[in-house]
Amino acid sequence: MKVVIIGAGAAGIVTSHVIKQLRPDADVTVIGREKSIFIRCSAPYVLAGIDSIGKCKKPDSMVTGAGARLVQDEAVAVDVKKRTVRTKNKTFRYDRLVFATGASPFMPPVPGMDLKNVFTLRTADDARNVSAALKASRDVVVIGGGMIGVETASLLSDRFNVSLVEMLPYILPGFDREFSERVREALAKKGVRILLGKPVDKLTGDGKVRAVHAGGKAIKAGVVLVSAGIRAEHDLAGKSGIRTGKFGIGTDRMMRTNVKDVYAVGDCAETFSMLTGKPMQSGLVNTAVIQAKVAGMNICGIEASFEGALNPTVTEIARHALGCVGLTEDQAKAEKIKYMVGRSETLDKYDTQPGARPLTTKLLFDGDGRVVGAQAMGSGHIVPGIINLISLAIQQKSTLGDLLKLNYAAHPELTPLPFADPVVLACENVR
Ligand SMILES: Cc1cc2nc3c(=O)[nH]c(=O)nc-3n(C[C@H](O)[C@H](O)[C@H](O)COP(=O)(O)OP(=O)(O)OC[C@H]3O[C@@H](n4cnc5c(N)ncnc54)[C@H](O)[C@@H]3O)c2cc1C
């Protein structure tokens, strides 16, 4: 079986691993147009000087070590009738084809985006170019107050004058206002100037960008980072006659496109919410990895199904760990889902321990008492645990009653007090 995978990001690499594991005899070729495999999530830390580009680039053996072939080239045409992929240099025949082409940053269509020192952040080259430009500038403007924009603004504010412009009246739309407002305050304390509710009108400069204009203000800019969302890379698939939707390449739950033996996984694929069933864009690596496993298994004849995205997300912003999964209260309202909320305020360690810090947890339950969402803010070691626990609970359709019976561990340095587990306490406080 000849398998060709277009894209050497997380989705493409994991698909190749699964296929080689299940069918060592399969002839698997991964075509990637970037010069190296790059851990994108670390890019903000590269700009902040915490990680290096070298450490975030992974060797080709990540693909070849599992027995697949890695070709550095760009796929330019797919013929689904002849079952071929043409790259700039060669034509490959396939029995199964996987689109894992990822996404590209969205650039708001305003004047001045083509000025020098206006960047997006996705590839190793982007990280290198931004890092170089930052050496000659003090004033950074981040456009976009989503998770990546806010994380990057926070990290850069230790060394630069950072401004953040967001067209919505709040940052972090994946969270309810009580959390995003606390992050806004923490960022402001770090010196980040935040302009909310104003779309960017234009960028101006003299070849190089000098100012970002929004809401009648001109914000001084030496470097501009555009973090205004992503668009699925689905052109190649679309041109090959593969169905695409608003958020990317259309697939069924087995990650099959409408064309026989052609699959799509990761950021390039339109996905759907596990909770509402509605089409959506995930844009997260956990969705990409699960879809890759599902596609890899189906390609090898083991039936598997993707059950929808929950988008568990964690980040660290201004030294606060922050996480969410499933629906927020705002989203439940918008979806007209009846809901109940449980909150807890605890410490992340026993109150006897030095350095104990506050931890806020909010849980959302639907009208039947099923947990449908969680948000948490506090200390780094505990927030991902809460988010992953609730992610599984949502998948398992767990109820308030189930979570109240949670059998949890307690330890002075590692958890809140035994009678103050953040999840159980939030369940006890459901209104
Ligand atoms: C700055 C940043 C921080 C992030 N942080 C997080 C995080 O903390 N947590 C999280 O869950 N997610 C995070 N993400 C998102 C995560 O990186 C993506 O969800 C993940 O990379 C998706 O994997 P993918 O393989 O689908 O796409 P990509 O990683 O985009 O890989 C697709 C690859 O296909 C290549 N390609 C496209 N077209 C062709 C072609 N025609 N021929 C050959 N190759 C092609 C692309 O160049 C690319 O290398 C972050 C993203 C960014 C940009």
The ligand as a Gaussian input file, in Angstrom:
#p B3LYP/6-31G(d) Opt

LIG

0 1
 C        2.465000      30.393000      17.523000
 C        1.583000      29.189000      17.690000
 C        1.387000      28.659000      18.959000
 C        0.547000      27.552000      19.120000
 N        0.368000      27.053000      20.377000
 C       -0.428000      25.978000      20.540000
 C       -0.604000      25.387000      21.819000
 O       -0.020000      25.849000      22.818000
 N       -1.432000      24.325000      21.934000
 C       -2.100000      23.799000      20.849000
 O       -2.864000      22.849000      20.998000
 N       -1.930000      24.319000      19.618000
 C       -1.121000      25.380000      19.443000
 N       -0.951000      25.899000      18.188000
 C       -1.658000      25.277000      17.054000
 C       -0.908000      24.059000      16.523000
 O        0.413000      24.411000      16.231000
 C       -1.611000      23.547000      15.281000
 O       -2.912000      23.155000      15.635000
 C       -0.869000      22.350000      14.695000
 O        0.373000      22.756000      14.212000
 C       -1.686000      21.737000      13.572000
 O       -0.951000      20.730000      12.972000
 P       -1.139000      20.405000      11.422000
 O       -0.174000      19.293000      11.127000
 O       -2.558000      20.222000      11.107000
 O       -0.716000      21.721000      10.662000
 P        0.769000      22.451000      10.507000
 O        1.491000      22.284000      11.769000
 O        0.451000      23.763000       9.983000
 O        1.437000      21.537000       9.420000
 C        1.050000      21.553000       8.072000
 C        2.286000      21.488000       7.207000
 O        1.907000      21.258000       5.850000
 C        2.724000      22.051000       5.015000
 N        2.082000      22.194000       3.725000
 C        0.963000      22.910000       3.428000
 N        0.692000      22.824000       2.108000
 C        1.661000      22.034000       1.575000
 C        1.937000      21.595000       0.254000
 N        1.153000      21.939000      -0.768000
 N        3.020000      20.795000       0.051000
 C        3.822000      20.443000       1.086000
 N        3.622000      20.846000       2.358000
 C        2.553000      21.629000       2.597000
 C        2.851000      23.340000       5.795000
 O        3.913000      24.132000       5.323000
 C        3.070000      22.801000       7.206000
 O        4.417000      22.539000       7.457000
 C       -0.096000      26.984000      17.994000
 C        0.110000      27.517000      16.721000
 C        0.944000      28.605000      16.561000
 C        1.144000      29.172000      15.184000

